[in-house]
């Protein structure tokens, strides 16, 4: 998608189809998972994951989609 030669870039329809397949293969919990660096201290990671778990629980209870649809 970032190739300098435009003829080597994929067409948008193919990109949308691939993105849709990837989204369908992931669960709601996976889409809501926190992204945490492996270099962070363990205590910090535990805090971030707890915070993310509470936020995710709130979203699940309020029935918010992991990826909002327009």
PDB file of N, H, CA, C and O in Angstrom:
ATOM      1  N   UNK A   1       0.809  -1.196   0.000  1.00  0.00           N
ATOM      2  CA  UNK A   1       0.000   0.000   0.000  1.00  0.00           C
ATOM      3  C   UNK A   1       0.851   1.258   0.000  1.00  0.00           C
ATOM      4  O   UNK A   1       0.370   2.335  -0.353  1.00  0.00           O
ATOM      5  N   UNK A   2       2.103   1.131   0.390  1.00  0.00           N
ATOM      6  H   UNK A   2       2.494   0.257   0.677  1.00  0.00           H
ATOM      7  CA  UNK A   2       2.963   2.307   0.450  1.00  0.00           C
ATOM      8  C   UNK A   2       4.083   2.255  -0.584  1.00  0.00           C
ATOM      9  O   UNK A   2       5.044   3.019  -0.501  1.00  0.00           O
ATOM     10  N   UNK A   3       3.960   1.364  -1.547  1.00  0.00           N
ATOM     11  H   UNK A   3       3.179   0.744  -1.614  1.00  0.00           H
ATOM     12  CA  UNK A   3       4.980   1.250  -2.586  1.00  0.00           C
ATOM     13  C   UNK A   3       5.062   2.560  -3.374  1.00  0.00           C
ATOM     14  O   UNK A   3       4.043   3.187  -3.665  1.00  0.00           O
ATOM     15  N   UNK A   4       6.277   2.959  -3.709  1.00  0.00           N
ATOM     16  H   UNK A   4       7.105   2.450  -3.472  1.00  0.00           H
ATOM     17  CA  UNK A   4       6.455   4.214  -4.454  1.00  0.00           C
ATOM     18  C   UNK A   4       5.860   4.133  -5.849  1.00  0.00           C
ATOM     19  O   UNK A   4       5.448   5.144  -6.418  1.00  0.00           O
ATOM     20  N   UNK A   5       5.817   2.922  -6.397  1.00  0.00           N
ATOM     21  H   UNK A   5       6.151   2.100  -5.935  1.00  0.00           H
ATOM     22  CA  UNK A   5       5.246   2.725  -7.724  1.00  0.00           C
ATOM     23  C   UNK A   5       3.752   2.437  -7.570  1.00  0.00           C
ATOM     24  O   UNK A   5       3.380   1.382  -7.056  1.00  0.00           O
ATOM     25  N   UNK A   6       2.892   3.358  -8.007  1.00  0.00           N
ATOM     26  H   UNK A   6       3.194   4.215  -8.425  1.00  0.00           H
ATOM     27  CA  UNK A   6       1.449   3.168  -7.836  1.00  0.00           C
ATOM     28  C   UNK A   6       0.899   1.892  -8.466  1.00  0.00           C
ATOM     29  O   UNK A   6      -0.102   1.359  -7.987  1.00  0.00           O
ATOM     30  N   UNK A   7       1.526   1.391  -9.526  1.00  0.00           N
ATOM     31  H   UNK A   7       2.340   1.823  -9.916  1.00  0.00           H
ATOM     32  CA  UNK A   7       1.008   0.181 -10.169  1.00  0.00           C
ATOM     33  C   UNK A   7       1.237  -1.067  -9.304  1.00  0.00           C
ATOM     34  O   UNK A   7       0.610  -2.100  -9.539  1.00  0.00           O
ATOM     35  N   UNK A   8       2.122  -0.981  -8.314  1.00  0.00           N
ATOM     36  H   UNK A   8       2.631  -0.141  -8.124  1.00  0.00           H
ATOM     37  CA  UNK A   8       2.371  -2.109  -7.418  1.00  0.00           C
ATOM     38  C   UNK A   8       1.471  -2.081  -6.181  1.00  0.00           C
ATOM     39  O   UNK A   8       1.476  -3.028  -5.395  1.00  0.00           O
ATOM     40  N   UNK A   9       0.710  -1.023  -6.003  1.00  0.00           N
ATOM     41  H   UNK A   9       0.706  -0.253  -6.642  1.00  0.00           H
ATOM     42  CA  UNK A   9      -0.170  -0.904  -4.841  1.00  0.00           C
ATOM     43  C   UNK A   9      -1.473  -1.681  -5.073  1.00  0.00           C
ATOM     44  O   UNK A   9      -1.943  -1.764  -6.208  1.00  0.00           O
ATOM     45  N   UNK A  10      -2.053  -2.243  -4.028  1.00  0.00           N
ATOM     46  H   UNK A  10      -1.671  -2.175  -3.106  1.00  0.00           H
ATOM     47  CA  UNK A  10      -3.322  -2.961  -4.197  1.00  0.00           C
ATOM     48  C   UNK A  10      -4.475  -1.990  -4.432  1.00  0.00           C
ATOM     49  O   UNK A  10      -4.415  -0.830  -4.024  1.00  0.00           O
ATOM     50  N   UNK A  11      -5.516  -2.473  -5.091  1.00  0.00           N
ATOM     51  H   UNK A  11      -5.564  -3.415  -5.423  1.00  0.00           H
ATOM     52  CA  UNK A  11      -6.700  -1.643  -5.304  1.00  0.00           C
ATOM     53  C   UNK A  11      -7.517  -1.614  -4.015  1.00  0.00           C
ATOM     54  O   UNK A  11      -7.445  -2.546  -3.214  1.00  0.00           O
ATOM     55  N   UNK A  12      -8.285  -0.560  -3.814  1.00  0.00           N
ATOM     56  H   UNK A  12      -8.343   0.197  -4.465  1.00  0.00           H
ATOM     57  CA  UNK A  12      -8.999  -0.370  -2.556  1.00  0.00           C
ATOM     58  C   UNK A  12     -10.000  -1.486  -2.286  1.00  0.00           C
ATOM     59  O   UNK A  12     -10.214  -1.838  -1.126  1.00  0.00           O
ATOM     60  N   UNK A  13     -10.615  -2.051  -3.309  1.00  0.00           N
ATOM     61  H   UNK A  13     -10.441  -1.766  -4.252  1.00  0.00           H
ATOM     62  CA  UNK A  13     -11.578  -3.130  -3.105  1.00  0.00           C
ATOM     63  C   UNK A  13     -10.911  -4.347  -2.476  1.00  0.00           C
ATOM     64  O   UNK A  13     -11.482  -4.996  -1.599  1.00  0.00           O
ATOM     65  N   UNK A  14      -9.690  -4.652  -2.935  1.00  0.00           N
ATOM     66  H   UNK A  14      -9.226  -4.125  -3.648  1.00  0.00           H
ATOM     67  CA  UNK A  14      -8.945  -5.770  -2.364  1.00  0.00           C
ATOM     68  C   UNK A  14      -8.543  -5.509  -0.922  1.00  0.00           C
ATOM     69  O   UNK A  14      -8.566  -6.414  -0.089  1.00  0.00           O
ATOM     70  N   UNK A  15      -8.174  -4.268  -0.633  1.00  0.00           N
ATOM     71  H   UNK A  15      -8.155  -3.532  -1.310  1.00  0.00           H
ATOM     72  CA  UNK A  15      -7.791  -3.901   0.733  1.00  0.00           C
ATOM     73  C   UNK A  15      -8.997  -4.013   1.661  1.00  0.00           C
ATOM     74  O   UNK A  15      -8.890  -4.542   2.768  1.00  0.00           O
ATOM     75  N   UNK A  16     -10.148  -3.512   1.203  1.00  0.00           N
ATOM     76  H   UNK A  16     -10.234  -3.082   0.304  1.00  0.00           H
ATOM     77  CA  UNK A  16     -11.369  -3.588   2.019  1.00  0.00           C
ATOM     78  C   UNK A  16     -11.766  -5.034   2.267  1.00  0.00           C
ATOM     79  O   UNK A  16     -12.175  -5.377   3.376  1.00  0.00           O
ATOM     80  N   UNK A  17     -11.654  -5.887   1.260  1.00  0.00           N
ATOM     81  H   UNK A  17     -11.321  -5.609   0.358  1.00  0.00           H
ATOM     82  CA  UNK A  17     -12.019  -7.295   1.413  1.00  0.00           C
ATOM     83  C   UNK A  17     -11.086  -7.992   2.409  1.00  0.00           C
ATOM     84  O   UNK A  17     -11.542  -8.761   3.256  1.00  0.00           O
ATOM     85  N   UNK A  18      -9.795  -7.725   2.307  1.00  0.00           N
ATOM     86  H   UNK A  18      -9.425  -7.100   1.619  1.00  0.00           H
ATOM     87  CA  UNK A  18      -8.837  -8.346   3.225  1.00  0.00           C
ATOM     88  C   UNK A  18      -9.077  -7.859   4.656  1.00  0.00           C
ATOM     89  O   UNK A  18      -9.031  -8.652   5.596  1.00  0.00           O
ATOM     90  N   UNK A  19      -9.333  -6.564   4.821  1.00  0.00           N
ATOM     91  H   UNK A  19      -9.371  -5.920   4.057  1.00  0.00           H
ATOM     92  CA  UNK A  19      -9.601  -6.015   6.149  1.00  0.00           C
ATOM     93  C   UNK A  19     -10.864  -6.643   6.735  1.00  0.00           C
ATOM     94  O   UNK A  19     -10.896  -6.958   7.925  1.00  0.00           O
ATOM     95  N   UNK A  20     -11.895  -6.829   5.929  1.00  0.00           N
ATOM     96  H   UNK A  20     -11.869  -6.574   4.963  1.00  0.00           H
ATOM     97  CA  UNK A  20     -13.133  -7.455   6.394  1.00  0.00           C
ATOM     98  C   UNK A  20     -12.883  -8.894   6.841  1.00  0.00           C
ATOM     99  O   UNK A  20     -13.419  -9.322   7.863  1.00  0.00           O
ATOM    100  N   UNK A  21     -12.078  -9.643   6.092  1.00  0.00           N
ATOM    101  H   UNK A  21     -11.643  -9.296   5.262  1.00  0.00           H
ATOM    102  CA  UNK A  21     -11.754 -11.021   6.481  1.00  0.00           C
ATOM    103  C   UNK A  21     -10.999 -11.055   7.805  1.00  0.00           C
ATOM    104  O   UNK A  21     -11.252 -11.914   8.650  1.00  0.00           O
ATOM    105  N   UNK A  22     -10.080 -10.124   7.979  1.00  0.00           N
ATOM    106  H   UNK A  22      -9.875  -9.426   7.293  1.00  0.00           H
ATOM    107  CA  UNK A  22      -9.321 -10.068   9.228  1.00  0.00           C
ATOM    108  C   UNK A  22     -10.253  -9.754  10.393  1.00  0.00           C
ATOM    109  O   UNK A  22     -10.168 -10.398  11.439  1.00  0.00           O
ATOM    110  N   UNK A  23     -11.136  -8.779  10.229  1.00  0.00           N
ATOM    111  H   UNK A  23     -11.205  -8.256   9.380  1.00  0.00           H
ATOM    112  CA  UNK A  23     -12.085  -8.420  11.292  1.00  0.00           C
ATOM    113  C   UNK A  23     -12.980  -9.592  11.666  1.00  0.00           C
ATOM    114  O   UNK A  23     -13.227  -9.829  12.849  1.00  0.00           O
ATOM    115  N   UNK A  24     -13.466 -10.327  10.675  1.00  0.00           N
ATOM    116  H   UNK A  24     -13.265 -10.135   9.715  1.00  0.00           H
ATOM    117  CA  UNK A  24     -14.347 -11.457  10.940  1.00  0.00           C
ATOM    118  C   UNK A  24     -13.637 -12.577  11.686  1.00  0.00           C
ATOM    119  O   UNK A  24     -14.274 -13.348  12.404  1.00  0.00           O
ATOM    120  N   UNK A  25     -12.311 -12.672  11.519  1.00  0.00           N
ATOM    121  H   UNK A  25     -11.793 -12.045  10.935  1.00  0.00           H
ATOM    122  CA  UNK A  25     -11.577 -13.753  12.166  1.00  0.00           C
ATOM    123  C   UNK A  25     -11.246 -13.447  13.632  1.00  0.00           C
ATOM    124  O   UNK A  25     -10.823 -14.341  14.365  1.00  0.00           O
ATOM    125  N   UNK A  26     -11.435 -12.202  14.062  1.00  0.00           N
ATOM    126  H   UNK A  26     -11.779 -11.476  13.467  1.00  0.00           H
ATOM    127  CA  UNK A  26     -11.095 -11.807  15.430  1.00  0.00           C
ATOM    128  C   UNK A  26     -12.335 -11.736  16.307  1.00  0.00           C
ATOM    129  O   UNK A  26     -13.394 -11.285  15.871  1.00  0.00           O
ATOM    130  N   UNK A  27     -12.191 -12.187  17.548  1.00  0.00           N
ATOM    131  H   UNK A  27     -11.330 -12.553  17.902  1.00  0.00           H
ATOM    132  CA  UNK A  27     -13.307 -12.108  18.491  1.00  0.00           C
ATOM    133  C   UNK A  27     -13.429 -10.686  19.032  1.00  0.00           C
ATOM    134  O   UNK A  27     -12.511  -9.876  18.900  1.00  0.00           O
ATOM    135  N   UNK A  28     -14.563 -10.403  19.636  1.00  0.00           N
ATOM    136  H   UNK A  28     -15.309 -11.061  19.744  1.00  0.00           H
ATOM    137  CA  UNK A  28     -14.777  -9.096  20.245  1.00  0.00           C
ATOM    138  C   UNK A  28     -13.765  -8.791  21.331  1.00  0.00           C
ATOM    139  O   UNK A  28     -13.313  -7.654  21.467  1.00  0.00           O
ATOM    140  N   UNK A  29     -13.407  -9.815  22.111  1.00  0.00           N
ATOM    141  H   UNK A  29     -13.775 -10.739  22.001  1.00  0.00           H
ATOM    142  CA  UNK A  29     -12.417  -9.604  23.172  1.00  0.00           C
ATOM    143  C   UNK A  29     -11.036  -9.318  22.594  1.00  0.00           C
ATOM    144  O   UNK A  29     -10.289  -8.506  23.140  1.00  0.00           O
ATOM    145  N   UNK A  30     -10.700  -9.970  21.509  1.00  0.00           N
ATOM    146  H   UNK A  30     -11.306 -10.630  21.066  1.00  0.00           H
ATOM    147  CA  UNK A  30      -9.406  -9.722  20.879  1.00  0.00           C
ATOM    148  C   UNK A  30      -9.349  -8.299  20.326  1.00  0.00           C
ATOM    149  O   UNK A  30      -8.315  -7.635  20.411  1.00  0.00           O
ATOM    150  N   UNK A  31     -10.461  -7.835  19.761  1.00  0.00           N
ATOM    151  H   UNK A  31     -11.300  -8.374  19.691  1.00  0.00           H
ATOM    152  CA  UNK A  31     -10.499  -6.476  19.231  1.00  0.00           C
ATOM    153  C   UNK A  31     -10.411  -5.429  20.333  1.00  0.00           C
ATOM    154  O   UNK A  31      -9.982  -4.301  20.090  1.00  0.00           O
ATOM    155  N   UNK A  32     -10.815  -5.799  21.539  1.00  0.00           N
ATOM    156  H   UNK A  32     -11.164  -6.715  21.736  1.00  0.00           H
ATOM    157  CA  UNK A  32     -10.786  -4.872  22.670  1.00  0.00           C
ATOM    158  C   UNK A  32      -9.518  -4.994  23.509  1.00  0.00           C
ATOM    159  O   UNK A  32      -9.341  -4.241  24.467  1.00  0.00           O
ATOM    160  N   UNK A  33      -8.643  -5.919  23.171  1.00  0.00           N
ATOM    161  H   UNK A  33      -8.786  -6.531  22.394  1.00  0.00           H
ATOM    162  CA  UNK A  33      -7.452  -6.179  23.984  1.00  0.00           C
ATOM    163  C   UNK A  33      -6.516  -4.979  24.000  1.00  0.00           C
ATOM    164  O   UNK A  33      -6.376  -4.263  23.009  1.00  0.00           O
ATOM    165  N   UNK A  34      -5.883  -4.779  25.144  1.00  0.00           N
ATOM    166  H   UNK A  34      -5.997  -5.360  25.950  1.00  0.00           H
ATOM    167  CA  UNK A  34      -4.920  -3.694  25.292  1.00  0.00           C
ATOM    168  C   UNK A  34      -3.639  -4.026  24.546  1.00  0.00           C
ATOM    169  O   UNK A  34      -3.235  -5.186  24.462  1.00  0.00           O
ATOM    170  N   UNK A  35      -3.019  -3.013  24.017  1.00  0.00           N
ATOM    171  H   UNK A  35      -3.347  -2.071  24.086  1.00  0.00           H
ATOM    172  CA  UNK A  35      -1.726  -3.168  23.371  1.00  0.00           C
ATOM    173  C   UNK A  35      -0.693  -2.660  24.356  1.00  0.00           C
ATOM    174  O   UNK A  35      -0.653  -1.471  24.672  1.00  0.00           O
ATOM    175  N   UNK A  36       0.143  -3.568  24.839  1.00  0.00           N
ATOM    176  H   UNK A  36       0.110  -4.534  24.582  1.00  0.00           H
ATOM    177  CA  UNK A  36       1.124  -3.231  25.865  1.00  0.00           C
ATOM    178  C   UNK A  36       2.505  -3.660  25.397  1.00  0.00           C
ATOM    179  O   UNK A  36       2.682  -4.778  24.912  1.00  0.00           O
ATOM    180  N   UNK A  37       3.463  -2.791  25.539  1.00  0.00           N
ATOM    181  H   UNK A  37       3.319  -1.883  25.933  1.00  0.00           H
ATOM    182  CA  UNK A  37       4.845  -3.090  25.167  1.00  0.00           C
ATOM    183  C   UNK A  37       5.421  -4.167  26.091  1.00  0.00           C
ATOM    184  O   UNK A  37       5.149  -4.180  27.292  1.00  0.00           O
ATOM    185  N   UNK A  38       6.209  -5.056  25.520  1.00  0.00           N
ATOM    186  H   UNK A  38       6.429  -5.045  24.545  1.00  0.00           H
ATOM    187  CA  UNK A  38       6.849  -6.100  26.319  1.00  0.00           C
ATOM    188  C   UNK A  38       7.985  -5.531  27.161  1.00  0.00           C
ATOM    189  O   UNK A  38       8.491  -6.211  28.053  1.00  0.00           O
ATOM    190  N   UNK A  39       8.385  -4.309  26.894  1.00  0.00           N
ATOM    191  H   UNK A  39       7.974  -3.757  26.169  1.00  0.00           H
ATOM    192  CA  UNK A  39       9.481  -3.685  27.628  1.00  0.00           C
ATOM    193  C   UNK A  39       9.031  -2.998  28.906  1.00  0.00           C
ATOM    194  O   UNK A  39       9.867  -2.581  29.707  1.00  0.00           O
ATOM    195  N   UNK A  40       7.730  -2.874  29.112  1.00  0.00           N
ATOM    196  H   UNK A  40       7.051  -3.214  28.462  1.00  0.00           H
ATOM    197  CA  UNK A  40       7.214  -2.198  30.302  1.00  0.00           C
ATOM    198  C   UNK A  40       7.438  -3.067  31.537  1.00  0.00           C
ATOM    199  O   UNK A  40       7.432  -4.295  31.442  1.00  0.00           O
ATOM    200  N   UNK A  41       7.634  -2.439  32.687  1.00  0.00           N
ATOM    201  H   UNK A  41       7.638  -1.442  32.764  1.00  0.00           H
ATOM    202  CA  UNK A  41       7.763  -3.208  33.935  1.00  0.00           C
ATOM    203  C   UNK A  41       6.489  -4.006  34.230  1.00  0.00           C
ATOM    204  O   UNK A  41       5.386  -3.567  33.907  1.00  0.00           O
ATOM    205  N   UNK A  42       6.650  -5.170  34.840  1.00  0.00           N
ATOM    206  H   UNK A  42       7.546  -5.527  35.103  1.00  0.00           H
ATOM    207  CA  UNK A  42       5.537  -6.084  35.084  1.00  0.00           C
ATOM    208  C   UNK A  42       4.406  -5.441  35.875  1.00  0.00           C
ATOM    209  O   UNK A  42       3.239  -5.627  35.529  1.00  0.00           O
ATOM    210  N   UNK A  43       4.715  -4.695  36.920  1.00  0.00           N
ATOM    211  H   UNK A  43       5.662  -4.544  37.201  1.00  0.00           H
ATOM    212  CA  UNK A  43       3.675  -4.054  37.732  1.00  0.00           C
ATOM    213  C   UNK A  43       2.873  -3.059  36.910  1.00  0.00           C
ATOM    214  O   UNK A  43       1.656  -2.950  37.063  1.00  0.00           O
ATOM    215  N   UNK A  44       3.555  -2.342  36.048  1.00  0.00           N
ATOM    216  H   UNK A  44       4.543  -2.430  35.924  1.00  0.00           H
ATOM    217  CA  UNK A  44       2.885  -1.378  35.178  1.00  0.00           C
ATOM    218  C   UNK A  44       1.931  -2.092  34.223  1.00  0.00           C
ATOM    219  O   UNK A  44       0.815  -1.625  33.994  1.00  0.00           O
ATOM    220  N   UNK A  45       2.364  -3.212  33.672  1.00  0.00           N
ATOM    221  H   UNK A  45       3.271  -3.591  33.857  1.00  0.00           H
ATOM    222  CA  UNK A  45       1.538  -3.992  32.747  1.00  0.00           C
ATOM    223  C   UNK A  45       0.300  -4.523  33.469  1.00  0.00           C
ATOM    224  O   UNK A  45      -0.798  -4.503  32.912  1.00  0.00           O
ATOM    225  N   UNK A  46       0.468  -4.991  34.693  1.00  0.00           N
ATOM    226  H   UNK A  46       1.360  -5.007  35.145  1.00  0.00           H
ATOM    227  CA  UNK A  46      -0.666  -5.500  35.474  1.00  0.00           C
ATOM    228  C   UNK A  46      -1.688  -4.380  35.674  1.00  0.00           C
ATOM    229  O   UNK A  46      -2.890  -4.598  35.520  1.00  0.00           O
ATOM    230  N   UNK A  47      -1.216  -3.194  36.014  1.00  0.00           N
ATOM    231  H   UNK A  47      -0.240  -3.016  36.140  1.00  0.00           H
ATOM    232  CA  UNK A  47      -2.112  -2.053  36.187  1.00  0.00           C
ATOM    233  C   UNK A  47      -2.850  -1.725  34.892  1.00  0.00           C
ATOM    234  O   UNK A  47      -4.064  -1.519  34.909  1.00  0.00           O
ATOM    235  N   UNK A  48      -2.128  -1.673  33.768  1.00  0.00           N
ATOM    236  H   UNK A  48      -1.143  -1.840  33.755  1.00  0.00           H
ATOM    237  CA  UNK A  48      -2.764  -1.355  32.486  1.00  0.00           C
ATOM    238  C   UNK A  48      -3.802  -2.404  32.088  1.00  0.00           C
ATOM    239  O   UNK A  48      -4.875  -2.068  31.588  1.00  0.00           O
ATOM    240  N   UNK A  49      -3.476  -3.665  32.312  1.00  0.00           N
ATOM    241  H   UNK A  49      -2.604  -3.939  32.718  1.00  0.00           H
ATOM    242  CA  UNK A  49      -4.424  -4.730  31.948  1.00  0.00           C
ATOM    243  C   UNK A  49      -5.671  -4.702  32.828  1.00  0.00           C
ATOM    244  O   UNK A  49      -6.773  -4.965  32.347  1.00  0.00           O
ATOM    245  N   UNK A  50      -5.508  -4.387  34.103  1.00  0.00           N
ATOM    246  H   UNK A  50      -4.613  -4.173  34.494  1.00  0.00           H
ATOM    247  CA  UNK A  50      -6.667  -4.274  34.990  1.00  0.00           C
ATOM    248  C   UNK A  50      -7.549  -3.114  34.554  1.00  0.00           C
ATOM    249  O   UNK A  50      -8.774  -3.230  34.514  1.00  0.00           O
ATOM    250  N   UNK A  51      -6.922  -2.010  34.231  1.00  0.00           N
ATOM    251  H   UNK A  51      -5.927  -1.916  34.263  1.00  0.00           H
ATOM    252  CA  UNK A  51      -7.664  -0.831  33.762  1.00  0.00           C
ATOM    253  C   UNK A  51      -8.415  -1.156  32.461  1.00  0.00           C
ATOM    254  O   UNK A  51      -9.583  -0.799  32.305  1.00  0.00           O
ATOM    255  N   UNK A  52      -7.740  -1.828  31.546  1.00  0.00           N
ATOM    256  H   UNK A  52      -6.791  -2.118  31.672  1.00  0.00           H
ATOM    257  CA  UNK A  52      -8.359  -2.218  30.277  1.00  0.00           C
ATOM    258  C   UNK A  52      -9.510  -3.194  30.499  1.00  0.00           C
ATOM    259  O   UNK A  52     -10.539  -3.096  29.830  1.00  0.00           O
ATOM    260  N   UNK A  53      -9.350  -4.126  31.422  1.00  0.00           N
ATOM    261  H   UNK A  53      -8.514  -4.205  31.965  1.00  0.00           H
ATOM    262  CA  UNK A  53     -10.403  -5.103  31.709  1.00  0.00           C
ATOM    263  C   UNK A  53     -11.658  -4.404  32.228  1.00  0.00           C
ATOM    264  O   UNK A  53     -12.769  -4.750  31.827  1.00  0.00           O
ATOM    265  N   UNK A  54     -11.490  -3.431  33.112  1.00  0.00           N
ATOM    266  H   UNK A  54     -10.587  -3.150  33.438  1.00  0.00           H
ATOM    267  CA  UNK A  54     -12.649  -2.695  33.631  1.00  0.00           C
ATOM    268  C   UNK A  54     -13.323  -1.877  32.530  1.00  0.00           C
ATOM    269  O   UNK A  54     -14.550  -1.832  32.445  1.00  0.00           O
ATOM    270  N   UNK A  55     -12.519  -1.236  31.697  1.00  0.00           N
ATOM    271  H   UNK A  55     -11.523  -1.273  31.766  1.00  0.00           H
ATOM    272  CA  UNK A  55     -13.080  -0.454  30.587  1.00  0.00           C
ATOM    273  C   UNK A  55     -13.845  -1.362  29.631  1.00  0.00           C
ATOM    274  O   UNK A  55     -14.950  -1.033  29.199  1.00  0.00           O
ATOM    275  N   UNK A  56     -13.245  -2.512  29.302  1.00  0.00           N
ATOM    276  H   UNK A  56     -12.347  -2.780  29.652  1.00  0.00           H
ATOM    277  CA  UNK A  56     -13.884  -3.457  28.390  1.00  0.00           C
ATOM    278  C   UNK A  56     -15.184  -3.990  28.974  1.00  0.00           C
ATOM    279  O   UNK A  56     -16.179  -4.117  28.261  1.00  0.00           O
ATOM    280  N   UNK A  57     -15.182  -4.299  30.251  1.00  0.00           N
ATOM    281  H   UNK A  57     -14.374  -4.196  30.830  1.00  0.00           H
ATOM    282  CA  UNK A  57     -16.398  -4.777  30.904  1.00  0.00           C
ATOM    283  C   UNK A  57     -17.509  -3.731  30.800  1.00  0.00           C
ATOM    284  O   UNK A  57     -18.661  -4.072  30.532  1.00  0.00           O
ATOM    285  N   UNK A  58     -17.170  -2.483  31.006  1.00  0.00           N
ATOM    286  H   UNK A  58     -16.234  -2.206  31.223  1.00  0.00           H
ATOM    287  CA  UNK A  58     -18.152  -1.410  30.860  1.00  0.00           C
ATOM    288  C   UNK A  58     -18.710  -1.335  29.451  1.00  0.00           C
ATOM    289  O   UNK A  58     -19.911  -1.138  29.270  1.00  0.00           O
ATOM    290  N   UNK A  59     -17.843  -1.489  28.440  1.00  0.00           N
ATOM    291  H   UNK A  59     -16.867  -1.649  28.586  1.00  0.00           H
ATOM    292  CA  UNK A  59     -18.304  -1.464  27.051  1.00  0.00           C
ATOM    293  C   UNK A  59     -19.206  -2.656  26.743  1.00  0.00           C
ATOM    294  O   UNK A  59     -20.202  -2.523  26.032  1.00  0.00           O
ATOM    295  N   UNK A  60     -18.849  -3.817  27.282  1.00  0.00           N
ATOM    296  H   UNK A  60     -18.040  -3.925  27.859  1.00  0.00           H
ATOM    297  CA  UNK A  60     -19.661  -5.009  27.042  1.00  0.00           C
ATOM    298  C   UNK A  60     -21.030  -4.866  27.700  1.00  0.00           C
ATOM    299  O   UNK A  60     -22.049  -5.206  27.100  1.00  0.00           O
ATOM    300  N   UNK A  61     -21.051  -4.368  28.923  1.00  0.00           N
ATOM    301  H   UNK A  61     -20.223  -4.091  29.410  1.00  0.00           H
ATOM    302  CA  UNK A  61     -22.324  -4.172  29.631  1.00  0.00           C
ATOM    303  C   UNK A  61     -23.197  -3.161  28.907  1.00  0.00           C
ATOM    304  O   UNK A  61     -24.411  -3.342  28.812  1.00  0.00           O
ATOM    305  N   UNK A  62     -22.592  -2.103  28.399  1.00  0.00           N
ATOM    306  H   UNK A  62     -21.606  -1.955  28.477  1.00  0.00           H
ATOM    307  CA  UNK A  62     -23.373  -1.078  27.684  1.00  0.00           C
ATOM    308  C   UNK A  62     -23.623  -1.457  26.231  1.00  0.00           C
ATOM    309  O   UNK A  62     -24.235  -0.693  25.485  1.00  0.00           O
ATOM    310  N   UNK A  63     -23.148  -2.642  25.823  1.00  0.00           N
ATOM    311  H   UNK A  63     -22.651  -3.263  26.429  1.00  0.00           H
ATOM    312  CA  UNK A  63     -23.378  -3.194  24.483  1.00  0.00           C
ATOM    313  C   UNK A  63     -22.800  -2.328  23.366  1.00  0.00           C
ATOM    314  O   UNK A  63     -23.383  -2.222  22.287  1.00  0.00           O
ATOM    315  N   UNK A  64     -21.656  -1.715  23.632  1.00  0.00           N
ATOM    316  H   UNK A  64     -21.183  -1.802  24.509  1.00  0.00           H
ATOM    317  CA  UNK A  64     -20.965  -0.947  22.581  1.00  0.00           C
ATOM    318  C   UNK A  64     -20.151  -1.904  21.724  1.00  0.00           C
ATOM    319  O   UNK A  64     -19.520  -2.831  22.230  1.00  0.00           O
ATOM    320  N   UNK A  65     -20.175  -1.668  20.444  1.00  0.00           N
ATOM    321  H   UNK A  65     -20.688  -0.915  20.033  1.00  0.00           H
ATOM    322  CA  UNK A  65     -19.431  -2.524  19.514  1.00  0.00           C
ATOM    323  C   UNK A  65     -17.931  -2.301  19.665  1.00  0.00           C
ATOM    324  O   UNK A  65     -17.490  -1.193  19.970  1.00  0.00           O
ATOM    325  N   UNK A  66     -17.149  -3.357  19.450  1.00  0.00           N
ATOM    326  H   UNK A  66     -17.508  -4.257  19.202  1.00  0.00           H
ATOM    327  CA  UNK A  66     -15.701  -3.236  19.539  1.00  0.00           C
ATOM    328  C   UNK A  66     -15.190  -2.283  18.457  1.00  0.00           C
ATOM    329  O   UNK A  66     -14.277  -1.494  18.701  1.00  0.00           O
ATOM    330  N   UNK A  67     -15.772  -2.356  17.284  1.00  0.00           N
ATOM    331  H   UNK A  67     -16.514  -2.997  17.086  1.00  0.00           H
ATOM    332  CA  UNK A  67     -15.464  -1.432  16.204  1.00  0.00           C
ATOM    333  C   UNK A  67     -16.785  -0.815  15.750  1.00  0.00           C
ATOM    334  O   UNK A  67     -17.604  -1.496  15.132  1.00  0.00           O
ATOM    335  N   UNK A  68     -17.000   0.463  16.048  1.00  0.00           N
ATOM    336  H   UNK A  68     -16.335   1.016  16.550  1.00  0.00           H
ATOM    337  CA  UNK A  68     -18.279   1.109  15.698  1.00  0.00           C
ATOM    338  C   UNK A  68     -18.506   1.122  14.184  1.00  0.00           C
ATOM    339  O   UNK A  68     -17.578   1.333  13.403  1.00  0.00           O
ATOM    340  N   UNK A  69     -19.721   0.900  13.803  1.00  0.00           N
ATOM    341  H   UNK A  69     -20.475   0.728  14.437  1.00  0.00           H
ATOM    342  CA  UNK A  69     -20.115   0.947  12.403  1.00  0.00           C
ATOM    343  C   UNK A  69     -20.771   2.299  12.119  1.00  0.00           C
ATOM    344  O   UNK A  69     -21.538   2.796  12.944  1.00  0.00           O
ATOM    345  N   UNK A  70     -20.481   2.893  10.973  1.00  0.00           N
ATOM    346  H   UNK A  70     -19.858   2.489  10.303  1.00  0.00           H
ATOM    347  CA  UNK A  70     -21.067   4.213  10.640  1.00  0.00           C
ATOM    348  C   UNK A  70     -22.554   4.128  10.408  1.00  0.00           C
ATOM    349  O   UNK A  70     -23.193   5.140  10.121  1.00  0.00           O
TER     350      UNK A  70
END
